[in-house]
Amino acid sequence: MFVIGNLFIATGQLLSMVLTIYLWVVIIRALISWVNPDPYNPIVQFLHRITDPVLYPIQRAIPPFGGMDLSPLILILGIYFLQSFLVTTLIQLGQAFH
């Protein structure tokens, strides 16, 4: 049973790393949007390709408030929730199998 426990722990740790990287991508995209970047820049295009599929549904549900887009903030809160709930649950579940 320890193999299943290790699988859950490894999955939780990997998910935590992926969520942390994605969190930084969202933060960088939000910061870059403040300076009116060149839309043809490959880095800007990459950031939009990675974050737009997740940010668009949030933007449709919650339109800009006072001209300020709150979708990156809501996504960041969602990532923190997933790290606190899902990652912790996977790791504790894995520890229970040891």
Backbone torsions as a table, in degrees:
resi	resn	phi	psi	omega
1	MET	NA	-19.2	-179.4
2	PHE	-65.4	-24.7	178.6
3	VAL	-66.0	-41.8	177.5
4	ILE	-65.5	-40.1	177.0
5	GLY	-61.0	-44.5	178.1
6	ASN	-64.2	-36.0	177.7
7	LEU	-62.2	-45.0	178.4
8	PHE	-64.5	-41.4	179.8
9	ILE	-65.2	-45.0	179.7
10	ALA	-64.3	-39.7	178.2
11	THR	-63.9	-42.8	178.2
12	GLY	-62.7	-42.6	180.0
13	GLN	-68.0	-40.5	177.8
14	LEU	-64.9	-43.7	177.7
15	LEU	-61.6	-38.9	178.3
16	SER	-62.2	-42.9	178.9
17	MET	-65.2	-43.3	-179.5
18	VAL	-63.7	-43.1	179.1
19	LEU	-65.3	-37.0	178.3
20	THR	-65.8	-43.9	177.7
21	ILE	-62.3	-44.2	-179.7
22	TYR	-65.2	-35.5	176.6
23	LEU	-58.7	-45.3	179.6
24	TRP	-67.5	-34.6	176.8
25	VAL	-62.8	-43.0	179.0
26	VAL	-64.7	-42.4	179.0
27	ILE	-63.1	-44.6	179.8
28	ILE	-63.5	-40.7	178.9
29	ARG	-63.2	-42.2	179.9
30	ALA	-64.0	-41.8	179.5
31	LEU	-66.7	-41.5	-180.0
32	ILE	-66.0	-31.8	-178.7
33	SER	-65.8	-18.8	179.8
34	TRP	-74.7	-19.8	-174.1
35	VAL	-107.1	11.2	178.7
36	ASN	54.5	71.0	-174.8
37	PRO	-74.0	163.3	175.8
38	ASP	-70.0	118.8	-177.1
39	PRO	-67.4	-13.6	179.3
40	TYR	-93.1	-2.6	176.8
41	ASN	-66.8	130.5	-177.6
42	PRO	-61.0	-33.4	179.3
43	ILE	-68.1	-43.6	178.6
44	VAL	-63.6	-42.0	178.2
45	GLN	-63.1	-40.9	177.5
46	PHE	-61.5	-46.6	-179.8
47	LEU	-60.7	-41.0	178.7
48	HIS	-67.8	-41.3	179.6
49	ARG	-63.5	-35.0	-177.3
50	ILE	-79.0	-36.9	-172.3
51	THR	-100.0	-26.0	-176.1
52	ASP	-58.5	-42.3	-179.4
53	PRO	-60.2	-26.7	179.3
54	VAL	-90.9	-35.0	-176.8
55	LEU	-77.3	-32.2	-177.0
56	TYR	-59.7	-46.1	177.7
57	PRO	-61.3	-34.9	178.3
58	ILE	-68.5	-40.5	179.5
59	GLN	-65.7	-34.3	177.2
60	ARG	-70.7	-36.7	-179.2
61	ALA	-74.9	-37.4	-178.0
62	ILE	-127.0	97.6	-178.9
63	PRO	-67.2	164.7	179.5
64	PRO	-54.4	136.1	-177.8
65	PHE	-104.2	110.7	-179.1
66	GLY	64.1	32.1	-178.8
67	GLY	80.6	4.1	-178.1
68	MET	-111.0	126.5	179.5
69	ASP	-81.8	116.0	-178.0
70	LEU	-94.2	-0.7	-175.6
71	SER	-61.5	-39.1	176.7
72	PRO	-62.7	-38.1	178.4
73	LEU	-63.8	-42.5	179.4
74	ILE	-66.0	-39.6	177.5
75	LEU	-64.9	-40.8	177.8
76	ILE	-61.7	-42.4	176.9
77	LEU	-63.0	-38.5	177.3
78	GLY	-64.5	-39.2	177.8
79	ILE	-65.4	-43.3	177.3
80	TYR	-61.6	-38.6	177.2
81	PHE	-62.3	-45.9	179.8
82	LEU	-62.3	-39.4	178.4
83	GLN	-67.2	-39.1	-178.2
84	SER	-74.1	-37.3	-174.8
85	PHE	-94.5	-61.3	-171.3
86	LEU	-70.0	-47.7	-178.8
87	VAL	-64.1	-46.0	179.4
88	THR	-61.9	-40.4	179.1
89	THR	-63.8	-44.6	179.0
90	LEU	-61.9	-43.4	-179.1
91	ILE	-67.5	-42.6	179.0
92	GLN	-67.5	-35.0	176.5
93	LEU	-65.0	-41.6	177.2
94	GLY	-63.6	-39.1	178.8
95	GLN	-68.2	-28.7	178.9
96	ALA	-69.2	-25.1	179.5
97	PHE	-82.7	-10.6	179.3
98	HIS	-77.3	NA	NA
